[in-house]
């Protein structure tokens, strides 16, 4: 009868997990019961040394404290994330610059290339979200911003969607570097995800707040 009751309680506990602190308390009570049973059933001719019990109690107490410390750190991290979220809430509706894909909806995309120091010319390589190259544009080897109009050689605009941009730095006709290009995109949402503050840009592009190198009002 006692075994059946224990099994029923175990199923109930599995269906409704207890909070960490309650679980620790329950585990500690179970540990004490097991320790008591161990003491009652030990060999009277060869009893367990009292120091062994002390070691077991100290070990369980250390694990208990570690779990509680982890819970406190998680709560503290969550509070800090919420605080950071409030600090950058004003970024929504503004444009941020980051090395990330950009959403094209017919309006020009502002690119901020940064060619290698030894480059004498450069190329912008435009690809779809799936990595298919659709355009290659020659530009001077300068850091001046460039407007990508999203228009093909025949004058037809590219389809709306997310595009990636890479800068190929050339020196003496040889490729010396290939790097992502910073783009300006509008922030539509800010959220905490996996312990990081994430910015949601036009077209659903996601970046972390740490990737942002500049912030400005919409152009």
N, C-alpha and C positions, 0 to 999 in steps of 0.2 A: 504493500500500500504506500509506503514511504517513497519507494522508487518511482511509482506512477505519479505521485504528487510532484516530485522533483522534476520529472520529465515535462509535466504540464506547465510548471513554472518556467522552465527553460524555454519552451515554445512561446510563452507569453512575453518573456524578456526579449527574445529574438524579434518578435513582431513590433515591439515598441522599445527601441534602444534607450537606455537611461543616459542622462547627462554625464560627462566625464567624472565630475566630483562624486555623484551618487554611485557610479560604477566603481570608483576607487574605494569608497566606503564599503560597498558590498564585497569587493574582492578582499579587503582587509579582514572583514568578519569571517569570510570563508577560510582565509589563511590562518586565523586564530583557531578556528574549529579544527582545521587539519593539524595544527601544531598541538592542540590539546589531545586529539586522538593519538597522535604520535607519542606523546608523553605517557598516555594511559596504556599503550600497547608495547612499550619498549621492554626489552629484556631486563628484568630486575637484576640479573647477575652481570649484565653489561650495559648499564644505562648510558644514554647519550650525554656527553659532556655539556654542562651548562653554557660553555662558551660557544658551542655550536648553535644553540638556540639564540644566543645574542647575535651571532653573525647573521642568522636567517632574518631576525627582526630588523637588524640594521640594513640588510640588503633590500628588504621589502620597503622599508621607510625611505630609502634612497630613491627607489623606483617611483614611489608615490610622489615625492617632492619633485622629481624630474618631470612627471606628467603634469603636475600642477603648474610648474614653471613654464612648460610649453604652452599650456592653455592661456596663461597670463600674457606671454609674448604674442600669441595669436591675437588676443583681444587688443593689445597695445598697437600691433601692426595695423589692425583694422581701423582703429581710431586715427592713426596717423594718415592712413590712406584717405579716409573721409575728410580729414583736415586739408590734405593736399588737393583733394578734389574741389573743395570750396575755394581754395586759393586760385585755381586756374579756370574756374567756372566762367570767368569773363572772356575766355578765349573763344567760346562758341560764337560763330558768326564772323570771326576774324580769319586771316590767312596766315598759315604757318609755312615755313620753308623746311623741307626735309628731303633726304635722299630716299624717295619712295615713289611708287607708281602714282599716276594722276588720272583723274577721270576727265574724259573729253566729251563735252556735250554740244560742240559747235563753236564755243567761245575759245579764243586762243589760250594756250597753256604757257605760263611764264616759267622759263627755265633759267637756272643760275649755274652755268658751267664753270669748272675750275680745272683748266688743263694743266698738264705737267709743266714744270719750269723750263724744261729743255725743248718743249714742243714748238714747232714753227707753224703748225696748222692743226686743225682738229675737225672731227666729224661727230655729229649727233646721230646716234642709231636709235630708231624708234621701233618698238616691238609691241605686239599685242600682249594681253595678259597671259596667254599661253606660250609666249616666247617666239612667235613668228615675226621675223623682221619685215616691216612694211615700208620703211623709208630710211634713207641715209642722207644727211645734209652736211655740206661743208661749211664751216664757220671759221672766223679768225681765232687764233690762239690767245683769247683774252677772257677776262672774267665778267665781261658785260652781259647783262641778262638778254635772253633771246625769247622772242614770241614764236611758239610753234602754232601755226594756224590750223594744222590738221587737214591740209589740202594736198592731194596727190599731184603728180606731174601733169595730169590732164585737167586739173582744176576742180576735180570732184572731191568733195569733203569725205574724210574717213567716217566710218560708222561710229556712233556714240559708244563709249565703253572705256575700260581702264587700259592705259598704255604705260609701258615702261620706257625709260630714257637712259641711255648710256653714252658717255663721252669717250671717244677714241682719240688719244693724243698721238700726234705723228711728228717725227723728227727725221728729216732727210728721206721722207717717203716710207719710213719704217714705223710700225706701231710700237710705242714705248709705254703706253698705259691704257687701261680700259676701266673706267670707274662709273658708278651710278651718278646721275645728275640731280642736284637739288631742284625741287619744283615747289611752286607756291600753290597751296590748296586750301580751301575753306573748311573750317572745323564745324561739323554739324552736331557732334555729341561727344561727351567725355564720360568715361566709365572706369570703374576699378575692376580689373580682371586678372586673376592669378597673382594678386599682390602688386600689380603694376597699374599705373594710371595710363589708360589707353585713350587716344584721340581717334575719333571716327571722322574721316574726311569725306568730301563729295564722292559719290559712287561706292561708298562702303569701305574705302581703303582704311586700314587700321595701322597706326604707328604708336610707339610709346612716346611719352612726353620727353624722354631723354633724347630722342632723335631730332627734336626741333632745334634748329640753329638760328631762326629769326621769326619774328612775329610782327604783323602789320595789319592796318585796317584794309578792308577789301579794296582792290584797285578798281 
